[in-house]
Amino acid sequence: MIELSALQHVLAVISGIGVGFTLGLIGGGGSILAVPLLLYLVGYPNPHVVIGTTALAVSANAYLNLIPHARAGNVRWREAVSFAIPGALAALLGSVLGKAVNGHKLLFLFAVLMLAVAWLMVQPRAEGSARPERPVAAQTVWLIGVGTGAGMLSGFFGIGGGFLIVPGLMLATGMPILAAIGTSLFSVGTFGLTTALSYAWSGLLDWRVAALFIVGGIFGGWLGARLATRLGKRKKALNLIFSVIVAVTAVYMLWKNLAAFGW
């Protein structure tokens, strides 16, 4: 792995704090900034190593956040496992495909995905059930199908994919949004871990940087969660501000990686 300077190690921790803080403050989307932070703030030069490393950090963050949701009874374990197992297999395939794509082309496509996330974050979310809950047999079929699609995208881009998994769980089962958020964390962690192990197998994961990112993310998540209780009424404004940051970052990444397509 590439040797980073002391300053870059500090910046990796700061980046982790920023991602964790955003996740704790607005409840999602923060991990989409992990890749550009490690690339452009920390200055890590290998896009594939960045994707593998951030996948591990996102996985650890999701599993840690799963604990309080499970204690609060917000995790539906049958649905979580039914979604995560086929999704993890698809994430493995997606990660293999992602590693085969030129790093800068992958970053360009990642930036397109970021624009989609920015748009989705400012869309209103229904607070109740998306639809009446399906029978168990129908739920299982839907969970396998939707989980496979979400896992494939998660593995290909090296992201947790919570912005896909939460509405996917609501569509497949009809569960309320709070249960979908809690349940989604199991899949986010599992998809991220699968992707990270795939990249590690190919030597495309920097364990030291991942550890720094995770430590920063734990502290940032704690800070964000504490501030969220005070700024709860301003969540729409926070989502708007964050979505603008994601969109601007995505445009910058598009510009930086246009040359990969000969443009």
Residue pairs with C-beta under 8 A, 6 or more apart in sequence:
1 49
1 206
1 207
1 208
2 44
2 45
2 46
2 49
2 206
4 12
4 42
4 44
4 209
8 42
8 43
8 44
9 208
9 209
9 212
11 41
11 42
11 43
12 38
12 42
12 209
12 212
12 213
12 216
13 212
13 213
13 215
13 216
14 41
14 216
15 34
15 37
15 38
15 41
15 42
15 213
15 216
16 57
16 212
16 213
16 214
16 215
16 216
16 217
16 219
16 220
17 216
17 217
17 219
17 220
17 223
18 30
18 33
18 37
18 216
18 220
19 30
19 31
19 33
19 34
19 37
19 57
19 61
19 213
19 216
19 217
19 220
20 30
20 61
20 216
20 217
20 218
20 219
20 220
20 221
20 222
20 223
20 224
21 30
21 220
21 221
21 223
21 224
22 29
22 30
22 33
22 220
22 224
22 242
23 29
23 30
23 31
23 61
23 65
23 217
23 220
23 221
23 224
24 220
24 221
24 222
24 223
24 224
24 225
24 226
24 227
24 228
25 224
25 225
25 227
25 228
25 231
25 238
26 224
26 228
26 235
26 238
26 239
26 242
27 181
27 228
28 121
28 162
28 163
28 166
28 181
29 117
29 121
29 162
29 163
29 242
29 243
29 246
30 242
31 54
31 58
31 61
31 159
31 160
31 162
32 113
32 114
32 117
32 159
32 163
32 246
33 245
33 246
33 249
34 54
34 57
34 58
34 213
35 50
35 51
35 54
35 107
35 110
35 158
35 159
36 114
36 249
36 252
36 253
38 44
38 50
38 53
38 54
38 209
38 213
39 47
39 50
39 107
40 252
42 209
44 50
44 53
44 206
44 209
46 103
46 204
47 103
47 104
47 106
47 107
48 98
48 99
48 103
48 106
48 199
48 204
49 199
49 204
49 205
49 206
51 98
51 106
51 157
51 158
51 195
51 199
51 204
52 158
52 195
52 196
52 198
52 199
52 200
52 202
52 204
52 205
52 206
53 196
53 199
53 205
53 206
53 209
53 210
53 213
54 158
54 210
54 213
55 158
55 159
55 192
55 193
55 195
55 196
55 199
56 192
56 193
56 196
56 200
56 205
56 207
56 210
56 214
57 210
57 213
57 214
57 217
58 159
58 160
58 188
58 192
59 160
59 188
59 189
59 190
59 191
59 192
59 193
59 195
59 196
60 189
60 210
60 214
60 217
61 160
61 214
61 217
61 218
61 221
62 160
62 162
62 185
62 186
62 188
62 189
62 192
63 185
63 189
64 218
64 221
65 185
65 221
66 75
66 182
66 185
66 186
66 189
69 75
69 181
69 182
69 185
70 182
72 182
74 178
74 179
74 181
74 182
74 183
75 179
75 182
75 183
75 185
75 186
76 173
76 175
76 179
76 182
76 183
77 186
79 139
79 143
79 169
79 172
79 173
79 175
79 183
80 183
80 186
80 187
81 186
82 139
82 140
82 143
82 144
82 147
83 143
83 144
83 146
83 147
83 150
83 165
83 168
83 169
83 172
83 183
83 186
83 187
84 147
84 186
84 187
84 190
84 191
85 147
86 143
86 144
86 147
86 148
86 151
87 147
87 148
87 150
87 151
87 154
87 187
87 190
87 191
88 151
88 190
88 191
88 194
89 148
89 151
90 147
90 148
90 149
90 150
90 151
90 152
90 155
91 151
91 152
91 154
91 155
91 190
91 191
91 194
91 195
92 155
92 194
92 195
92 198
93 152
93 155
94 151
94 152
94 153
94 154
94 155
94 156
94 157
94 195
95 155
95 156
95 158
95 194
95 195
95 198
95 199
96 155
96 198
97 155
97 156
98 106
98 155
98 156
98 157
98 158
99 198
99 199
99 202
99 204
101 109
102 260
104 257
104 259
104 260
105 257
105 260
105 261
106 157
107 253
107 256
107 257
107 260
108 253
108 254
108 257
108 258
108 260
108 261
109 157
110 157
110 253
111 249
111 250
111 251
111 253
111 254
111 257
112 250
112 254
113 153
113 157
113 159
114 246
114 247
114 249
114 250
114 253
115 246
115 247
115 250
115 251
117 163
117 243
117 246
118 243
118 244
118 246
118 247
118 250
119 243
120 163
121 163
121 239
121 242
121 243
121 246
122 239
122 240
122 243
125 177
126 177
127 176
127 177
128 176
128 177
129 170
129 174
129 175
129 176
130 167
130 170
130 171
130 174
130 175
130 177
131 170
131 171
131 174
132 174
133 139
133 173
133 174
133 175
134 142
134 172
134 173
134 174
139 172
139 173
142 171
142 172
142 173
143 169
143 172
143 173
145 172
146 168
146 169
146 171
146 172
147 168
147 172
147 187
149 164
149 168
150 161
150 164
150 165
150 168
150 187
150 191
151 161
151 187
151 191
151 194
153 159
153 161
153 164
154 160
154 161
154 164
154 188
154 191
154 192
154 195
155 191
155 194
155 195
155 198
158 192
158 195
158 199
159 192
160 188
160 189
160 191
160 192
161 187
161 188
161 191
162 181
162 184
162 185
162 188
165 180
165 184
165 187
165 188
166 177
166 180
166 181
166 184
167 180
169 175
169 179
169 180
169 183
169 184
170 176
170 177
170 180
175 183
196 205
196 210
199 205
200 207
228 235
231 238
